[in-house]
Amino acid sequence: MPYSTVRTYRSGSELMSADGRQDAAPATGSSGATWFPADGVDSTALGPNVPRQLPPPPPVFVDRVRELGLLTEWLRDRPSRTRAPIVVFSGLAGVGKSAVALTWAHRYRDLYPDGQLYADLTAYRRPGGVEMTEVLAAFLRALGVRDEFIPLSYPERSALFRSRTRGRKVLVLLDNSDAAAQVRPVIPGSPDSAVLVTSRRRLGGLVMDGADFVELPPLSVTDGTSLVRTILPGVPDAADEEAMAALTELCGGLPIALCIAGARLAERRSWTVARLVRYLSDDRLGRLSVEGDGAVGRVFDAAYEDLPEPARRLYRRLGLLPGTEFELGAAAAVALLSLADADDLTGTLVTSSLLEELDPERYRFHELVRLHARKMAEKDDSAAERDRATRGFVDWYLLGAAAADHAIFGEGRWRLARLPVDRWYRPFDSASALRWLERERSNLLDVVRTAWQSEWYETVWQFCEALWALYHSHKNHADWLAAHQLGRAAAQRCGNRQAEVRMCNQSARAHIELGEFTAAAELLESATEIAAGDARSEAVLAESLGLLHREQHRYGEAEQMLRRARDLNRAVGSARGVALQSYQLGDVLVLAGRTEDGLEELTSALAAAGEIDDELTAARVRIALGRAYNALRRDRDAIDALDAAVEITRRRGQPVKEAQALEVLIRIARRDNDVERFRESAGRLVRLYHEVGSPRSATVQDWLDGGPGCGQD
C-alpha cells in the first residue's frame, strides 16, 4: 500500500514514570482489592463527534429506481449481518455513480445517526497510489480524535478507526476508488454501518469482503428525456420527442452531458431540441473529444461556445487549477479578476451546469468538464497567457499558506521568507487557518509541484516553509516529505544555503516522528555542514539533533546538543529559543534519571517563559515539573505545578496538555489514597479522552468502574 510504511506510534499522554518507564503496579488496599471509586462518571453518555461530511445531493436527478431499490434492499432491509455491508457502483466517467450514491445517502441518512464520512480519493491520489493513511487520519479527526492521538502507522490507524466506529451506525462514502485495498481499511467496526464506493472499475477483489456490485449503465432514451425535461422551463412539444431521443444518444446517456445540454436549451429558449441536435451533429465545428468520446465532447464544446467571452476565459483558466475543487479566491487569482467579477462569472458557469456550487464561495468541476476546460486553454490561450494565469494562482496559494502560518505560529517564529500576508483577502485565526490548510491540503501539494515544473524555485521552498504549520499539526508525513524533497532541490537551485538548511531540518523532523532515525541523522549532518557560521541555522539544527538523540535514548548526546542550541539562541537574542531549549533540556535530564538537575533547568525554563509572557510554554514546563517532583515524592510541589497547568490548559483549550497534567495528578492520588482528588481528576480525564479520541479512555474508565485491570496502566 503506497505511503503506509510508517512504523511507530508515540503518544505524549502515556502514563509514564519520571524516568520514562511505564507505571505497572496497581494501587490496592490492604486486602489487595482495588479501591478506586466508580461514582460520578457515565461513560455511555460520552460519544465521539458526529461528522456530516456528505456533499450536497445532485440538484437534478431522475430515475435510477432499480439501483436505489437495490441499495435499500441491501443496506436497510437485509436481515442481521456480522459485518458492515459494502456496495460498489461502477461505470463510465460521468454516468452518475456519485449522484446515485449521494441521493441514497441523503435520503436514508437517518439510518446512520452517528455520522456520515466522505472522501473523494482523487484528492488523495499521488504518484504510486492513493494515500489511505491520510484518508484514515481525516476520518479519525472527523470522529473527534485529536492529532496527538492519531497513530503514525497505517495498520494502527485502521485499527483505531474500527475501534472508534464499533457499536455505532456510520455511513462511509468513498468516491473514485480504483482498488479494493483502498476500501478495506475504512470498513467500520459495526455491522450496523455501511460503505458505499464509486469506481470506474468493478473492484471484484471486494467479493471476499461480502460486497455487492451495481454496474451503472448510461441513461436510456426514456430516462435521458426525463432528465432534460426536468431542466427545461417548459415541456417540449410532442414533435421534439424524436429529437430528445437523438440528444440522449448524442450525449451517450451520460447525465453530466445531458445536464449541460439541457442548461443550454433553458438559456436559449428560442432553440428547439431538434436545432440543438443539428448543431451538435455538425462535424464542421471541429469538436474536441473528451475521454475518447467525440459526441460528448461536442456537448461541452457547444456549451463553451455559447458563453460570453469573459466567462469562456474564466472557464479556460479554471481548467489550469490543480484540483477539481476550489474556492472563489482561487478562481479570481487564476483569471486575474476581482472577487466581485469572479463571483458573477462563476455564477454564469453554474447556470450553464459547467460548474457545481458547493457553498457560496466554493465550487467543483466534474472531472470530464475540467479536462475539457484544460483542453480549451491549450487551444485558445497562448503559452504566455497560461503562464500568467498559473503564476496568479500559485502566488495566491502561497500567500494563503503564509497567512495561515502566521495565524497559527504568530510573529515569533523565525522565517526566511518575507511575504505580504497582510494582503491576504480574509482574516484567519489559528483554528480557521488550520481548517483552510487542511481543506486545501491536496491542492497545496499540487501547487508546489506546479511551481517546481515552472522552475519558480524560490516559490517552492517558500511554500515548504509556510506549510510547516499544516504538516507539523496534522502529520501529513507523505505530503510533508514529498514537498520538502522538492523544497531542498529548489533551494539548491537558488543557491540559498539558509533555505536548504531549513528544508533539511524540516524533513528531518518528519523522519524523527516516523522513527526513521538514520534518514533524519543524514539530513541533519548534511545541513550542519552547510550551516557552518550561521548561528540561527546552527541553533535550529542543534535542537533537532537533541530531539533525535532523545528519541534514541541517547540522553548524554541530547543534553549536549540542546545546551548548544540554547547557547546559540542566547547569542542571537532569541528569548523564545532559550525558554524552549531549557524546557527540552530539563525534560531530557529527568528522562536520564538526573531529576535534581532536570528540576534546575525546568525552573529556569519557567522563569524564561514568564519573561516572554508565553503562557502555553509555561504550562508545558509545569507538567514536566510535576513529573519531576512526583519522581522525588515532593507531592505538594507536584500538585501545585500540575494544578496551575490544568487551569491554564483548560482555559486555553488545550485538552491534550490538560490530560497530561491530570495523569500525573491521578498517579499521585493513587499512591496517596487521595480518593477525592482521584475522583475529580480521573472523572475529568475520562471525559477529555472521550472528547479527543485517546485510546487511553478505556483504561481510565476501568479504574473508575473497578473492573478487570483496575489500576493497571
Residue pairs with C-beta under 8 A, 6 or more apart in sequence:
1 129
1 132
1 154
1 181
2 126
2 128
2 129
2 130
2 131
3 126
3 128
3 129
3 131
3 132
3 133
3 134
3 154
3 477
3 478
4 132
4 133
4 153
4 154
4 155
5 154
6 133
6 152
6 153
6 154
6 477
6 514
6 515
7 152
7 153
7 514
7 515
7 516
8 152
8 153
8 514
8 515
9 151
9 152
9 153
9 156
10 152
11 148
11 149
11 694
11 696
12 148
12 656
12 660
13 148
13 149
13 656
13 659
13 660
13 663
13 694
13 696
14 22
14 696
15 22
15 23
15 663
15 667
15 696
15 713
16 22
16 23
16 627
17 23
17 631
18 590
18 595
18 627
18 628
18 630
18 631
18 632
19 590
19 591
19 592
19 593
19 631
20 553
20 591
22 713
23 667
23 713
24 712
24 713
25 711
26 34
26 710
26 711
26 712
27 34
27 35
27 36
27 670
27 671
27 673
27 711
28 34
28 35
28 711
29 35
34 703
34 706
34 710
34 711
35 673
35 675
36 670
36 678
36 682
36 703
36 704
36 706
36 710
36 711
37 675
37 678
37 679
37 704
37 706
38 704
38 705
38 706
39 679
40 679
40 683
40 704
41 682
41 683
41 686
41 687
41 701
41 704
43 686
43 690
43 701
43 704
43 705
46 686
46 687
46 690
46 691
46 697
47 114
47 168
47 690
48 114
48 115
48 143
48 144
48 145
48 164
48 168
48 690
48 693
49 115
49 142
49 143
49 144
50 113
50 114
50 115
51 115
51 116
51 117
51 139
51 142
51 143
52 115
52 116
53 115
53 116
53 117
53 118
53 142
54 102
54 105
54 106
54 109
54 116
54 118
54 173
55 102
55 118
55 358
55 364
56 102
56 358
57 99
57 102
57 103
57 106
58 96
58 98
58 99
58 102
58 103
60 227
60 230
60 231
60 255
60 259
60 262
61 99
61 103
62 219
62 223
62 226
62 227
62 230
63 219
63 223
63 226
63 227
64 96
64 99
64 100
64 103
64 216
64 223
67 89
67 100
67 214
67 216
68 100
68 103
68 104
68 107
70 87
70 212
70 214
71 87
71 100
71 104
71 196
71 214
72 104
72 108
74 85
74 87
74 212
75 85
75 87
75 108
75 111
75 194
76 108
76 111
78 85
80 191
81 191
81 210
82 191
83 187
83 191
83 209
83 210
84 187
84 188
84 189
84 190
84 191
84 192
84 193
84 194
84 195
85 194
85 195
85 210
85 211
85 212
86 183
86 187
86 194
86 195
86 196
86 197
86 206
86 209
86 210
86 211
86 212
87 194
87 195
87 196
87 197
87 211
87 212
87 213
87 214
88 183
88 197
88 198
88 199
88 202
88 203
88 206
88 211
88 212
88 213
88 214
89 97
89 100
89 101
89 196
89 197
89 198
89 199
89 214
89 215
89 216
90 97
90 198
90 199
90 200
90 201
90 202
90 203
90 213
90 214
90 215
90 216
91 97
91 200
91 215
91 216
91 217
92 200
92 218
92 252
92 254
93 200
93 291
93 367
93 368
94 254
94 255
94 256
94 257
94 291
94 296
94 366
94 368
95 216
95 217
95 218
95 253
95 254
95 255
96 216
96 219
96 254
96 255
96 256
97 198
97 199
97 216
98 175
98 198
99 255
100 216
101 173
101 175
101 196
101 198
102 173
104 196
105 116
105 171
105 173
105 196
109 116
109 171
111 169
111 171
112 169
112 170
112 171
112 193
112 194
113 169
114 165
114 168
114 169
114 170
115 142
115 143
115 168
115 170
115 171
116 170
116 171
116 172
116 173
117 139
117 142
117 143
117 170
117 171
117 172
117 173
117 186
118 172
118 173
118 175
119 135
119 138
119 139
119 173
119 174
119 175
119 186
120 175
120 176
120 324
120 325
121 130
121 135
121 174
121 175
121 176
121 177
121 178
121 182
122 175
122 176
122 323
122 324
122 367
123 323
123 325
123 441
123 442
124 130
124 131
124 132
124 134
124 135
124 442
125 131
126 478
126 482
129 179
130 177
130 178
130 179
130 182
131 478
131 479
132 154
132 181
132 182
132 185
132 186
133 154
133 157
133 477
133 478
134 441
134 476
134 478
134 479
135 182
135 185
135 186
136 154
136 157
136 158
136 161
136 185
136 186
137 147
137 150
137 157
137 474
137 475
137 476
138 438
139 161
139 172
139 186
140 150
140 157
140 160
140 161
140 164
140 693
141 147
141 150
141 474
143 161
143 164
143 165
143 693
144 164
144 691
144 692
144 693
145 160
145 164
145 692
145 693
145 694
146 655
146 656
146 692
146 693
146 694
147 473
147 474
147 475
148 656
148 692
149 656
149 692
149 693
149 694
149 695
150 157
150 160
150 475
150 693
151 157
151 159
151 160
152 475
152 477
152 513
152 514
152 515
154 185
157 185
158 184
158 185
158 186
160 693
160 695
161 185
161 186
161 188
161 189
162 187
162 188
162 189
163 189
163 695
164 189
164 693
165 188
165 189
165 190
165 193
166 188
166 189
166 190
167 189
167 190
168 188
168 190
168 192
168 193
169 190
169 192
169 193
170 188
170 190
170 193
171 193
171 194
171 195
171 196
172 186
172 187
172 188
172 193
172 194
172 195
172 196
173 195
173 196
173 197
174 182
174 183
174 186
174 195
174 196
174 197
174 198
175 198
176 198
176 199
176 200
177 183
177 197
177 198
177 199
177 203
178 199
178 200
178 201
179 203
179 205
180 203
180 204
180 205
180 206
180 209
181 205
183 195
183 197
183 203
183 206
183 209
184 206
184 209
186 195
187 195
187 209
188 194
188 195
197 203
197 206
197 211
202 213
202 215
203 211
203 213
204 213
217 253
218 252
218 253
218 254
219 227
219 248
219 253
219 254
219 255
219 258
220 248
220 253
221 244
221 245
221 248
221 249
224 244
224 245
224 247
224 248
224 251
224 253
224 258
225 241
225 244
225 245
225 248
227 255
227 258
227 259
227 262
228 244
228 247
228 248
228 258
228 261
228 262
228 265
228 273
229 235
229 236
230 262
231 259
231 262
231 263
231 265
231 266
231 353
232 262
232 265
232 266
233 266
233 269
236 243
236 244
236 272
236 273
237 272
239 274
240 272
240 273
240 274
242 274
243 272
243 273
243 274
243 276
243 277
244 273
246 277
247 258
247 261
247 273
247 276
247 277
247 280
248 258
249 295
250 261
250 277
250 280
250 281
250 295
250 298
250 299
251 257
251 258
251 261
251 295
251 296
251 299
252 293
252 295
252 296
254 296
256 366
256 368
256 369
257 296
257 299
257 300
259 353
260 299
260 300
260 303
260 352
260 353
260 354
260 369
261 276
261 280
261 299
261 302
261 303
262 353
263 303
263 351
263 352
263 353
264 271
264 276
264 302
264 303
264 306
264 352
265 271
265 273
265 276
267 306
267 351
267 352
268 306
276 302
279 285
279 302
280 295
280 298
280 299
280 302
281 298
285 298
285 301
285 302
287 294
287 297
287 298
287 301
288 297
288 300
288 301
288 372
288 375
288 376
288 379
289 296
289 297
290 296
290 297
290 300
290 368
290 371
290 372
290 375
291 368
291 371
296 368
297 372
300 354
300 368
300 369
300 372
301 372
303 352
303 353
303 354
304 312
304 315
304 354
304 372
304 376
305 312
306 352
307 315
307 348
307 349
307 352
308 348
310 341
310 345
311 345
311 348
311 349
311 352
312 376
312 380
313 335
314 331
314 335
314 337
314 342
314 345
314 346
314 349
315 349
315 354
315 373
315 376
316 373
316 376
316 377
316 380
316 381
317 334
317 335
317 377
317 381
317 389
318 326
318 331
318 334
318 335
318 349
318 355
318 365
318 370
318 373
319 365
319 370
319 371
319 372
319 373
319 374
319 375
319 376
319 377
320 334
320 374
320 377
320 386
320 389
320 390
320 393
321 330
321 331
321 334
321 393
321 443
322 442
322 443
322 446
322 447
322 449
322 450
323 442
323 443
323 446
324 364
324 365
324 366
324 367
324 370
325 358
325 362
325 363
325 364
325 365
325 443
326 362
326 363
326 364
326 443
327 361
327 362
327 363
328 339
328 342
328 343
328 346
328 361
328 362
328 363
329 339
329 361
329 396
329 400
329 425
329 426
330 393
330 396
330 397
330 443
331 337
331 342
331 346
331 363
332 338
332 339
332 341
332 342
332 396
333 392
333 393
333 395
333 396
334 389
334 390
334 392
334 393
334 396
335 342
335 345
335 389
335 392
336 388
336 389
336 392
337 345
339 425
346 355
346 357
346 363
349 355
350 356
350 357
350 363
354 365
354 369
354 373
355 363
355 364
355 365
355 369
356 363
356 364
356 365
356 366
357 363
358 364
365 373
377 386
377 389
378 386
381 389
387 454
390 450
390 454
391 454
391 456
393 447
394 447
394 450
394 451
394 454
394 456
394 459
395 459
397 440
397 443
397 444
397 447
397 463
398 419
398 447
398 459
398 462
398 463
398 466
399 419
399 420
399 421
399 423
399 424
400 424
400 436
400 440
401 437
401 444
401 463
401 466
401 467
401 469
401 470
402 417
402 419
402 421
402 424
402 462
402 466
403 421
403 424
403 428
403 433
404 428
404 433
404 434
404 436
404 437
404 466
404 469
404 470
405 413
405 415
405 433
405 465
405 466
405 467
405 468
405 469
406 421
406 428
407 428
407 429
407 430
407 432
407 433
408 430
408 433
408 434
408 469
408 473
409 469
412 576
414 536
414 540
414 574
415 465
416 462
416 465
416 496
416 498
416 499
416 502
417 462
417 465
417 466
419 462
419 466
428 436
433 469
434 469
434 470
434 473
434 474
437 444
437 467
437 469
437 470
437 474
438 470
438 474
441 470
441 474
441 476
441 479
444 463
444 467
444 470
445 479
445 482
445 483
447 463
448 460
448 463
448 464
448 467
448 483
448 486
448 487
449 486
451 457
451 459
451 460
451 463
452 460
452 486
452 489
452 490
457 490
457 491
457 493
457 494
458 490
458 494
458 496
459 490
460 486
460 487
460 490
461 487
461 488
461 490
461 491
461 494
461 496
461 499
461 500
461 502
461 503
463 483
463 487
464 483
464 484
464 486
464 487
464 502
464 503
464 506
465 487
465 499
465 502
465 506
467 480
467 483
468 506
470 476
471 477
471 479
471 480
471 483
471 506
471 510
472 509
475 513
477 510
477 513
477 514
480 506
480 507
480 510
481 507
481 510
481 511
484 503
484 506
484 507
484 510
485 507
487 499
487 503
487 506
488 500
488 503
488 504
488 507
490 499
491 497
491 499
491 500
491 502
491 503
492 500
497 530
497 531
497 534
498 531
498 534
498 537
500 527
500 530
501 527
501 530
501 531
501 534
501 537
501 540
501 541
502 537
502 540
504 523
504 524
504 526
504 527
504 530
505 523
505 524
505 527
505 540
505 541
505 544
507 523
508 519
508 520
508 521
508 523
508 524
508 527
508 544
508 548
509 520
509 544
509 547
511 517
511 519
511 520
511 523
512 520
512 544
512 547
512 548
512 551
515 551
517 548
517 551
517 552
520 544
520 548
521 548
524 541
524 544
524 545
524 548
527 537
527 541
528 538
528 541
528 545
531 537
531 538
531 541
532 538
535 568
535 571
535 572
536 568
536 572
536 574
538 564
538 568
539 564
539 565
539 568
539 569
539 572
539 574
539 577
540 565
542 561
542 562
542 564
542 565
542 568
543 561
543 562
543 565
543 577
543 580
543 581
543 584
545 557
545 561
546 558
546 559
546 560
546 561
546 562
546 565
546 581
546 584
546 585
546 588
547 558
547 584
548 558
549 555
549 557
549 558
549 561
550 558
550 584
550 587
550 588
550 591
555 588
555 589
555 591
555 592
556 592
558 588
559 585
559 588
559 589
559 592
562 581
562 584
562 585
562 588
563 581
563 585
565 577
565 581
566 577
566 578
566 581
566 582
566 585
568 577
569 577
569 578
569 581
570 578
575 608
575 611
575 612
576 612
576 614
576 617
578 608
579 605
579 608
579 609
579 611
579 612
579 614
579 617
580 605
580 617
582 601
582 602
582 604
582 605
582 608
583 601
583 602
583 605
583 609
583 617
583 620
583 621
583 624
585 601
585 605
586 598
586 599
586 600
586 601
586 602
586 604
586 605
586 621
586 624
586 628
587 598
587 602
587 624
588 598
589 595
589 597
589 598
589 601
590 598
590 599
590 602
590 624
590 627
590 628
590 631
592 598
595 628
595 631
595 632
596 632
598 624
598 628
599 625
599 628
599 629
599 632
602 621
602 624
602 625
602 628
603 625
605 617
605 621
606 618
606 621
606 622
606 625
609 615
609 617
609 618
609 621
610 618
615 648
615 652
616 648
616 649
616 652
616 654
616 657
618 648
619 644
619 645
619 648
619 649
619 652
619 654
619 657
619 661
620 645
620 657
622 641
622 642
622 644
622 645
622 648
622 661
623 641
623 642
623 645
623 657
623 660
623 661
623 664
625 637
625 638
625 641
626 638
626 639
626 641
626 642
626 645
626 661
626 664
626 665
627 638
627 664
629 635
629 637
629 638
629 641
630 638
630 664
630 667
630 668
635 668
635 672
638 664
638 668
639 665
639 668
642 661
642 662
642 664
642 665
643 665
645 657
645 658
645 661
646 658
646 661
646 662
646 665
648 654
649 655
649 657
649 658
649 661
650 658
655 688
655 691
655 692
656 692
658 688
659 685
659 688
659 689
659 692
659 694
662 681
662 682
662 684
662 685
662 688
663 685
665 677
665 681
666 678
666 681
666 682
666 685
666 700
666 703
668 674
668 677
669 675
669 677
669 678
669 681
669 682
670 678
670 711
682 700
682 703
682 704
683 704
685 700
686 697
686 700
686 701
686 704
688 694
689 696
689 697
689 700
690 697
699 709
699 712
699 713
702 708
702 709
702 710
702 712
703 710
703 711
